Amino acid sequence: MSERAEAIIVGGGVIGTSIAFHLAQRGLTDVLLLERSHLASGSTGRSVGIVETTYGTRVNVALAKRGYDELSHFPSITGESADFHPRMYLETIAERRHLPYLEQAASLGRDAGLHQTLVSPEDIRNLFPELRVDDVAAGLVTQEAGFCDPHSVATGYAAAAKRLGVRIRTNAAVERVLVDRGEVTGVRAAAQEVRAPVVVNAAGPWCNELNRPLGFELPVDLWQRQIFVTTPHPEIPADRPLYIDITGRFYFRQELDGGFVLGLVEDVAARDLASPETDWEFKAKAVAAAVHRVPMLAETSIANAWSGIVTFTPDQLPVLGPVREAKGFYLANGMSGYGVMISPAVGLALAETILDGGSRTIDISGLGYERFRGGRPARDAGLWLS
Ligand SMILES: Cc1cc2nc3c(=O)[nH]c(=O)nc-3n(C[C@H](O)[C@H](O)[C@H](O)COP(=O)(O)OP(=O)(O)OC[C@H]3O[C@@H](n4cnc5c(N)ncnc54)[C@H](O)[C@@H]3O)c2cc1C
């Protein structure tokens, strides 16, 4: 007799494992998670782990706030560690014409109970003396932020889900989703059929490999991102705020030893999804951006580097919920570069959608795949301003 489950989750990154945990926490424990490699082997294991809550749309703020609340209390919720470290979050703009964006983010944040302050270059100098501010017009500081270890988040959710009864299987690639007369009946994996009335696509950059055979495809871009890490500077404290220059498309956080993890955002199409490699030609650009913003970093060197894939939708919001093509098939795709921080919210929203027919805690009604039905919408600036 073939194996059965009430729900199958495809993908063992932060999203799949969070959905497994939240389903089990809500009482659905006959769940099978299938991961083709090892847990966190996709985008999750390559993430920088920044957790922050400053966004320009209400749904983003709601997802991110839920994420912050759960990741900053991970041990009491899951019994596992997310290796979360609280830090302030500083976002800056180069031109005053972008001030309305910061004001809007601050206003949405205040409505959601976040603690945010608009700051002048002088205020920033006091907060982060090593940061160059002569080309900064203004900034926004948010208290509800920090960073975590994304690998620990995925393995933590998986361990907690397992304790509740969820089956987690690695080295188990799903070949396709099985559908009979418009309804999901399970998946085919390792030449075996596993029966289930619910299947969740949490396959990250590979999401369309499962979607395409069902007759639709999400308009996602797969970008390859490059990360470089500096050695610590002995005179820069290790707990400076997380920083994002939203006009320069540049960000960093510090490691616990004080080294700077640098991310310079350029949209380069991904080639090798399974083993993205460091582009060393990018190093000079990342170092130049870092030394421009924190001149003392000229006295450090690059100690580490890696690369990974992000899955962006045109409006830079995730795609969550059911599909018309197959009853029982749910999407949790297109995390648009911030899947770790919103993974708790996505897990909860999908669990509520599957079990209650709709997400009660966070309104995700605008995040269905049908928003892309009329063709590919114009690209939204998302977090970045130009
Ligand atoms: C360089 C970089 C920096 C980032 N920084 C941040 C950050 O600071 N903060 C933040 O919140 N986010 C960040 N992100 C984004 C974040 O990492 C992703 O949004 C998140 O990890 C997506 O998780 P996921 O579970 O959807 O995908 P993945 O982690 O890719 O997981 C998908 C899993 O599905 C498995 N899979 C695929 N197909 C199949 C199949 N057919 N059968 C079985 N298994 C399958 C894959 O092996 C993979 O393990 C960053 C990403 C990168 C690359």
The ligand as a Gaussian input file, in Angstrom:
#p B3LYP/6-31G(d) Opt

LIG

0 1
 C       22.580000      36.126000      -0.272000
 C       21.197000      36.120000       0.324000
 C       20.919000      36.942000       1.412000
 C       19.649000      36.929000       1.976000
 N       19.439000      37.680000       3.079000
 C       18.231000      37.629000       3.692000
 C       18.024000      38.318000       4.910000
 O       18.928000      38.989000       5.412000
 N       16.811000      38.190000       5.519000
 C       15.788000      37.450000       4.965000
 O       14.714000      37.402000       5.547000
 N       15.969000      36.794000       3.805000
 C       17.161000      36.860000       3.159000
 N       17.353000      36.172000       2.000000
 C       16.214000      35.497000       1.373000
 C       15.912000      34.175000       2.030000
 O       17.089000      33.413000       2.134000
 C       14.868000      33.426000       1.204000
 O       13.747000      34.266000       0.944000
 C       14.378000      32.185000       1.959000
 O       15.458000      31.408000       2.380000
 C       13.459000      31.370000       1.070000
 O       13.167000      30.185000       1.744000
 P       12.395000      29.015000       1.002000
 O       12.157000      27.982000       2.023000
 O       11.252000      29.575000       0.234000
 O       13.421000      28.519000      -0.133000
 P       14.704000      27.578000      -0.017000
 O       15.499000      27.862000       1.191000
 O       15.403000      27.663000      -1.333000
 O       14.081000      26.149000       0.171000
 C       13.479000      25.440000      -0.880000
 C       13.839000      23.991000      -0.692000
 O       13.069000      23.203000      -1.570000
 C       13.857000      22.098000      -1.969000
 N       13.263000      21.576000      -3.193000
 C       13.129000      22.221000      -4.375000
 N       12.505000      21.439000      -5.268000
 C       12.228000      20.266000      -4.627000
 C       11.601000      19.065000      -5.029000
 N       11.109000      18.917000      -6.259000
 N       11.483000      18.076000      -4.119000
 C       11.966000      18.223000      -2.859000
 N       12.572000      19.348000      -2.421000
 C       12.707000      20.363000      -3.302000
 C       15.234000      22.699000      -2.171000
 O       16.248000      21.705000      -2.114000
 C       15.303000      23.691000      -1.029000
 O       15.932000      23.163000       0.127000
 C       18.616000      36.126000       1.422000
 C       18.905000      35.306000       0.349000
 C       20.186000      35.279000      -0.196000
 C       20.472000      34.366000      -1.343000

